[in-house]
Amino acid sequence: MARNVLIIMSDEHSRKVVGCYDNRKVHTPRIDALAAGGTRFANAYCNSPICVPSRASFHTGYYPHQIRYWDNATPYDGRVPSWGHALRDAGLLVTSIGKLHFANAECDTGFETQLLPLHVKDGVGDISSLLRKDPMERPGSKKLPDMVGQEVTPYWNYDRQVADAAVDWLDNARPDGPWVTMISFALPHFPLSAPARFREMYDRDKLPLPKAGSDYVPENRSLADMRALMNYQDYFENEAHILEALAHYYALCSALDENIGRVLNALAASTAAEDTSVIYISDHGDNLGARGFWAKSTLWEESVGVPLVVAGPGIPAGRVCDTPVSLVDLYPTILDLAGLSDQEVLGPPRPGISLLDILHAGDLRRAVFAEYHAVGSKTASYMLRSDNFKLIEYVDDAPLLYDVGEDPEEMTNLAKTPAYSLVLEELRAKLRTILDPEKTNTVAFADQARRVSELGGEAAIRKMTPVTFTEPG
């Protein structure tokens, strides 16, 4: 077993746009090579499809409702111990390089050192998203299409700096003793505008248009409300404009892949190569125009599904694991890879299971869970994936049910089909073993109301401009 763990995280990388996940249009050779030399998890999910709560779950190993980091205005601040705390307390050097999206660099979040940290705006994040019942307009909806192809890339230079710092750390600053280092990139998060040499890799006319697109009719009022507020689709001029946006997203994935390759090459050239495990993961995906939705915030596969690859000593090469997994499984996995799997180090029970255990005793019927209580939602939504079925449950609204084995594109909602009524009830019962949907919804709204008051009240917040994305420096 390796002593060291190298974690590489991206932002908004849908597993539907990775070569090793059967996308033959995108060029991601370095991620694909990592998967060929390790194990790819075919059914991996984030626990909330938006940056801040997803990252809080990843770092702490708890679901958002367990730790009450609900949205992009409640950034992780170290209040709940992370795997970084556990590793540091056990004597390992724990370092971050790149985007964290925490409250600020002063909070003790478990990292001994933070290099080039990118945190939420002003330490508070997108506070406009707290106003869920009567939401503010989202100017970013128009900004996303307007910025396509302008080569305005606030994240491109940042990611190059992160890769440079990671290579330098591996070459010059890496300690002799055991270490865990997280390298976190901002790409392929929008703006959807990539440098020319990456954009030129793609012929937009050979990319498929998003499924359903403007033809999708929302199946409940929650989705209709979200589509009306986060109306990116309305500002695209035509199909060519949409395809240009997709081409830039693909190009950003290739730019990300190049930076990942630089880091992996530096690791391979180092004396630590044979003693280091590598994890590649993203914080959430991107709808990319499917059903007329862009960015994240939905519980469909495009948004909630993430790539997950683990490679290194003792990890089977070229293997694909179909067992459903999620980001909360990374807490015990990281400690396991670092040789710290005993319960005393792990701390209080968490919902995740080490991926090393799942590799040896996989179970397709294992239930994985995600939830959403953030911008665009007037009520809570929850996802439960078990076997080939997937439930998306809403408080006081109609559910969605998919057979993702037979219908991986989630085009047929089975929730009202009598033949699937038993499946629907079984999944709803499983969901209630994890949480009380209605009670959790009430707690989330209460916490957000309290946060609104702390930030000066609703009237003050309505005078502010919503945060479209967190720009570097």
C-alpha positions in Angstrom: 0.0 0.0 0.0 1.2 3.5 -0.9 2.2 6.0 1.7 1.2 9.0 -0.3 -2.0 10.2 -1.9 -2.3 12.7 -4.7 -5.8 13.9 -5.2 -6.7 15.8 -8.4 -10.0 17.6 -8.5 -11.7 19.5 -11.3 -14.7 21.8 -11.3 -17.9 21.0 -13.2 -16.6 18.1 -15.3 -19.5 15.9 -16.3 -18.5 12.2 -16.6 -20.4 12.2 -19.9 -17.5 14.3 -21.4 -14.5 12.0 -20.7 -13.0 9.6 -23.2 -12.8 6.7 -20.8 -16.5 7.1 -20.1 -17.2 6.2 -23.7 -17.3 9.7 -25.1 -15.5 9.3 -28.5 -15.6 13.0 -29.4 -13.6 14.4 -26.5 -9.8 14.3 -26.2 -8.8 13.4 -22.7 -5.8 11.1 -23.1 -4.2 11.7 -19.7 -7.3 10.9 -17.7 -8.0 8.0 -20.0 -4.4 6.7 -19.4 -4.9 7.1 -15.6 -8.1 5.0 -15.9 -6.3 2.3 -18.0 -3.7 2.0 -15.3 -6.2 2.0 -12.5 -9.9 1.6 -11.7 -12.8 3.7 -13.2 -16.0 4.0 -11.2 -18.8 4.0 -13.8 -21.6 5.2 -11.5 -20.0 8.0 -9.4 -22.0 10.9 -8.0 -21.5 14.1 -6.1 -23.7 14.6 -3.0 -25.0 18.0 -4.1 -24.7 19.4 -7.6 -23.3 22.8 -6.8 -19.8 23.7 -5.7 -19.8 24.6 -2.0 -22.0 21.9 -0.5 -20.4 19.3 -2.7 -16.9 20.2 -1.6 -18.0 20.3 2.0 -19.3 16.7 1.7 -16.2 15.6 -0.1 -13.9 17.0 2.6 -15.9 15.9 5.6 -17.4 12.6 4.4 -20.9 13.7 5.5 -24.0 14.5 3.5 -24.9 18.3 3.3 -27.9 17.9 5.5 -25.8 16.2 8.2 -23.4 19.2 8.4 -25.8 21.9 7.2 -23.7 23.4 4.4 -26.6 23.9 2.1 -25.6 26.2 -0.7 -22.9 28.6 -2.1 -23.5 31.0 0.7 -22.5 28.6 3.5 -18.9 27.8 2.7 -16.9 25.1 4.5 -15.1 26.7 7.4 -13.5 23.8 9.3 -16.4 23.5 11.8 -16.8 19.8 10.9 -13.5 17.9 10.9 -12.2 16.9 7.4 -10.0 14.1 6.2 -7.3 16.8 6.2 -7.7 17.2 10.0 -7.5 13.4 10.5 -4.4 13.0 8.4 -2.7 16.0 9.9 -3.4 14.8 13.4 -1.9 11.5 12.4 1.4 13.2 11.5 1.0 13.4 7.7 1.8 16.6 5.7 -1.4 17.7 4.1 -1.2 20.3 1.3 -3.6 21.9 -1.1 -2.7 23.6 -4.4 -5.5 25.4 -6.2 -9.2 25.9 -5.8 -10.9 25.0 -2.5 -14.0 27.2 -2.4 -14.0 27.4 1.4 -14.8 30.5 3.5 -11.2 31.8 3.5 -7.6 30.7 3.9 -7.6 31.6 7.6 -10.1 28.9 8.6 -8.5 25.7 9.9 -9.8 23.2 7.3 -7.1 20.6 7.8 -4.4 21.7 5.3 -1.0 22.6 6.7 -0.3 24.6 3.6 -2.6 26.2 1.0 -0.9 27.2 -2.3 -2.8 29.5 -4.7 -6.1 29.0 -2.8 -9.3 30.2 -4.5 -12.1 30.7 -2.0 -15.7 32.0 -2.2 -16.1 35.7 -2.9 -15.6 38.0 0.1 -15.7 34.9 2.4 -19.5 34.6 2.1 -20.1 33.5 -1.5 -23.3 33.9 -3.5 -25.7 35.2 -0.8 -28.4 36.0 -3.3 -29.0 32.3 -3.6 -30.3 32.3 0.0 -33.6 33.9 -1.3 -35.1 30.7 -2.7 -38.9 31.3 -2.3 -38.8 34.6 -4.1 -35.4 34.5 -6.0 -33.5 37.3 -7.5 -32.9 37.4 -11.2 -29.7 35.7 -12.3 -27.7 37.9 -14.7 -25.3 35.0 -15.2 -27.9 33.3 -17.3 -27.2 35.8 -20.1 -23.5 36.0 -19.3 -22.8 32.4 -20.1 -24.0 32.5 -23.7 -22.6 36.0 -24.2 -19.1 34.9 -23.1 -18.9 31.9 -25.5 -15.8 32.2 -27.7 -14.6 35.5 -26.4 -11.4 33.9 -25.0 -12.2 35.6 -21.7 -10.7 32.8 -19.6 -10.2 33.8 -16.0 -9.7 30.2 -15.1 -7.2 29.3 -17.9 -4.3 31.3 -16.5 -5.2 30.3 -13.0 -5.1 26.6 -13.8 -1.7 27.0 -15.6 -0.4 28.5 -12.4 -1.9 25.7 -10.3 -0.2 23.1 -12.6 3.1 25.0 -12.4 2.9 25.1 -8.6 2.0 21.4 -8.4 4.9 20.4 -10.7 7.3 22.6 -8.6 6.0 21.0 -5.4 6.5 17.5 -6.7 10.0 18.4 -8.0 11.3 20.5 -5.1 9.0 20.8 -2.1 7.8 17.2 -1.6 8.8 15.9 1.8 10.5 12.6 2.4 7.8 11.4 4.9 4.2 10.4 3.9 2.0 13.1 2.5 -1.4 13.8 1.0 -1.7 16.6 -1.5 -4.8 17.9 -3.3 -4.4 19.7 -6.6 -7.6 21.4 -7.5 -8.3 23.0 -11.0 -11.1 25.4 -11.9 -11.7 24.0 -15.4 -13.9 23.1 -17.2 -16.2 25.5 -15.2 -17.7 28.2 -17.4 -17.0 30.8 -19.0 -17.2 28.5 -22.0 -14.3 30.1 -23.8 -11.1 28.1 -24.4 -7.7 29.1 -25.9 -7.6 28.8 -29.7 -5.3 25.8 -29.8 -7.8 23.7 -27.7 -10.9 25.1 -29.5 -9.3 24.1 -32.8 -9.3 20.4 -31.8 -13.1 20.3 -32.3 -15.4 20.6 -35.3 -18.5 21.9 -33.7 -20.7 20.5 -36.5 -19.6 17.0 -35.5 -20.8 17.4 -31.9 -24.3 16.2 -31.1 -26.9 18.8 -30.1 -28.1 18.5 -26.5 -31.0 16.1 -26.1 -34.5 17.6 -25.8 -33.1 21.2 -25.7 -35.9 23.8 -25.9 -38.4 21.0 -26.6 -38.3 19.7 -23.0 -41.5 20.2 -21.0 -40.7 20.3 -17.2 -42.4 17.4 -15.4 -43.2 19.3 -12.3 -43.3 22.9 -11.1 -39.9 22.7 -9.4 -38.2 22.1 -12.7 -40.3 24.7 -14.4 -39.3 27.3 -11.7 -35.6 26.4 -12.1 -35.8 26.5 -15.9 -37.5 30.0 -15.7 -34.9 31.4 -13.3 -31.8 29.9 -14.7 -32.8 30.5 -18.3 -29.4 30.3 -20.0 -31.0 28.5 -23.0 -33.1 31.6 -23.8 -30.1 33.7 -24.7 -28.5 31.4 -27.2 -29.0 32.8 -30.7 -29.4 29.5 -32.6 -28.1 25.9 -32.8 -24.7 27.0 -34.1 -24.3 29.2 -31.0 -25.2 26.1 -28.8 -22.7 23.9 -30.6 -20.0 26.6 -30.3 -20.6 26.5 -26.5 -20.3 22.8 -26.5 -17.1 22.9 -28.5 -15.6 25.3 -25.9 -16.6 23.0 -23.0 -15.0 20.1 -24.8 -11.9 22.3 -25.4 -11.8 23.2 -21.7 -11.9 19.5 -20.8 -8.9 19.0 -23.1 -7.1 22.0 -21.5 -7.8 20.5 -18.0 -6.5 17.1 -19.3 -3.2 18.7 -20.4 -2.7 20.2 -17.0 -3.5 16.9 -15.3 -0.9 15.3 -17.6 1.7 17.8 -16.6 1.1 16.9 -12.9 1.1 13.1 -13.6 4.3 13.4 -15.6 6.0 15.2 -12.7 4.9 12.5 -10.3 6.1 9.7 -12.7 9.5 11.4 -12.9 9.8 11.6 -9.1 11.1 9.1 -6.6 7.6 9.0 -5.0 5.9 7.5 -8.1 5.8 3.9 -6.9 4.7 4.9 -3.5 1.8 7.2 -4.4 -1.9 6.6 -5.1 -3.8 8.9 -7.4 -7.4 9.9 -7.3 -9.2 12.0 -10.0 -12.6 13.4 -9.2 -14.8 16.4 -10.0 -17.1 18.3 -7.6 -20.1 18.0 -9.9 -21.0 17.9 -13.6 -22.8 20.2 -16.1 -26.1 19.9 -17.9 -24.6 21.3 -21.1 -28.0 22.2 -22.6 -29.7 18.9 -22.0 -33.5 19.5 -21.6 -32.7 23.2 -22.0 -30.7 23.4 -18.7 -27.1 24.6 -18.5 -24.5 24.6 -15.6 -25.4 22.3 -12.7 -28.1 22.3 -10.0 -30.2 19.4 -11.3 -30.1 15.7 -10.2 -29.9 14.3 -13.7 -26.8 12.4 -14.7 -25.2 15.2 -16.6 -25.1 17.4 -13.5 -24.9 15.0 -10.6 -22.7 12.4 -12.2 -18.9 12.8 -11.9 -15.8 11.0 -13.2 -13.9 9.0 -10.6 -10.6 7.2 -11.2 -8.3 5.6 -8.6 -4.8 4.3 -9.5 -1.7 3.3 -7.7 -0.1 0.4 -5.8 -2.7 -2.4 -5.1 -5.4 -0.8 -7.3 -6.5 -3.2 -10.2 -5.5 -1.8 -13.6 -8.0 -1.5 -16.4 -10.9 -2.3 -14.2 -14.4 -0.8 -14.3 -16.4 -0.9 -11.1 -20.2 -0.5 -11.6 -21.2 -0.2 -7.9 -22.8 3.2 -7.3 -20.4 5.4 -5.2 -20.3 9.1 -4.2 -18.0 11.8 -2.9 -18.7 10.8 0.7 -16.9 7.6 0.0 -13.6 9.5 -0.6 -13.2 10.4 3.1 -12.6 6.7 4.2 -10.8 6.0 0.9 -8.2 8.7 1.3 -7.5 7.6 4.9 -7.4 4.0 3.7 -4.9 4.7 1.0 -2.7 6.6 3.5 -2.8 3.6 5.8 -5.1 5.1 8.4 -8.2 3.0 8.2 -8.7 2.2 11.9 -11.9 3.6 13.5 -10.0 5.8 16.0 -8.6 7.8 13.2 -11.8 7.8 11.1 -13.7 9.4 13.9 -17.5 9.3 14.2 -19.4 7.1 11.8 -19.9 8.6 8.3 -22.1 7.3 5.5 -19.2 6.5 3.1 -17.4 3.2 2.5 -13.8 3.0 1.3 -13.6 2.4 -2.4 -11.0 -0.3 -1.6 -13.6 -2.3 0.2 -16.1 -1.7 -2.6 -13.6 -3.0 -5.1 -13.5 -6.3 -3.3 -17.2 -6.6 -2.4 -19.1 -4.5 -4.9 -22.9 -4.3 -4.9 -24.9 -2.8 -7.7 -27.9 -2.4 -5.4 -26.0 -0.2 -3.1 -27.9 3.1 -2.6 -26.1 6.4 -3.2 -27.7 9.7 -2.3 -27.6 13.4 -3.3 -29.6 16.5 -2.4 -30.1 20.0 -3.5 -31.2 23.1 -1.4 -29.6 25.9 -3.4 -30.2 28.5 -6.1 -33.1 27.9 -8.4 -34.9 25.6 -6.0 -38.1 26.6 -4.2 -38.2 23.2 -2.4 -35.7 20.5 -1.6 -34.9 17.8 -4.1 -33.2 14.4 -3.4 -31.7 11.7 -5.5 -31.4 8.0 -4.6 -29.7 5.6 -7.0 -29.9 1.9 -6.3 -29.3 -0.9 -8.8 -30.5 0.4 -12.2 -33.1 2.6 -10.8 -32.9 6.3 -9.9 -35.4 8.3 -7.9 -35.5 12.1 -7.9 -37.8 13.1 -5.0 -39.2 16.6 -4.4 -40.9 18.0 -1.2 -44.5 18.8 -2.2 -44.0 18.1 -5.8 -44.1 15.2 -8.3 -41.2 12.7 -8.3 -39.1 11.4 -11.2 -38.2 7.8 -11.7 -35.8 6.4 -14.2 -34.5 3.0 -15.2 -31.0 4.2 -16.0 -29.9 0.7 -17.0 -32.4 0.7 -19.9 -32.7 4.4 -20.2 -29.3 6.0 -19.4 -30.3 9.3 -21.0 -33.2 9.6 -18.5 -35.8 10.4 -21.2 -38.7 8.3 -19.8 -40.1 9.2 -16.4 -41.7 6.1 -14.9 -43.0 7.7 -11.8 -46.6 7.5 -13.0 -46.4 4.1 -14.7 -48.3 1.5 -12.6 -45.9 -1.3 -13.4 -43.2 0.7 -11.5 -45.2 1.7 -8.5 -43.5 -0.9 -6.3 -40.1 0.3 -7.4 -41.0 3.9 -6.7 -42.2 3.0 -3.2 -39.2 0.9 -2.4 -36.8 3.8 -3.4 -38.9 6.3 -1.4 -38.6 4.0 1.6 -34.9 3.7 1.2 -34.6 7.5 0.9 -36.3 7.8 4.3 -33.7 5.6 5.9 -31.2 8.4 5.1 -33.3 11.4 6.1 -36.7 12.8 6.7 -37.3 14.8 3.4 -39.8 17.3 4.8 -38.0 17.9 8.1 -34.7 18.5 6.2 -36.4 20.9 3.9 -37.7 22.9 6.9 -34.3 23.0 8.6 -32.6 24.2 5.4 -35.0 27.1 4.9 -34.6 28.0 8.6 -30.8 28.0 8.4 -30.9 30.1 5.2 -33.4 32.6 6.8 -31.0 32.9 9.8 -28.1 33.5 7.4 -30.1 36.2 5.6 -30.6 38.0 8.9 -26.9 37.7 9.8 -26.0 39.3 6.4 -28.2 42.4 6.9 -31.6 41.2 5.8 -33.4 40.5 2.6 -33.6 44.1 1.5 -29.8 44.5 1.7 -29.2 41.3 -0.2 -31.5 42.4 -3.0 -29.3 45.4 -3.7 -26.4 43.1 -4.4 -25.4 41.5 -7.7 -25.6 37.7 -7.7 -22.2 35.9 -8.1 -21.9 34.3 -11.5 -18.6 32.5 -10.8 -15.7 33.1 -8.4 -12.9 34.7 -10.3 -9.2 34.2 -9.3 -7.3 36.9 -7.4 
